[in-house]
Amino acid sequence: MAKDNNNRKMTVEEAGRKGGEFYEEIGRKGGEATSRNHDREFYEEIGRKGGEARARQNDSDDNDGKMSKEEAGRKGGEARARQRKND
């Protein structure tokens, strides 16, 4: 069984909660580092690439409610610009 910082045994629920907090923290830190190192064009580009990949997967399907690659790139760039304004 896992132990906490006080060398006390944790329940499965406590261990799971701590694990989730750990991944949340490393994800947040990684996202912050990425946003410091990249600009709006980077986010637009990855949005465009993701949209193109999605379009290739669904060439035979209709749109099935998904946004276009242009819209995804635009929204990603706008969200990043808003985030930078608030920082």
Secondary structure by P-SEA (a helix, b strand, c coil): cccccccccccaaaaaaaaaaaaaaaaaaaaaaaaaaccaaaaaaaaaaaaaaaaaacccccccccccaaaaaaaaaaaaaaaaaac
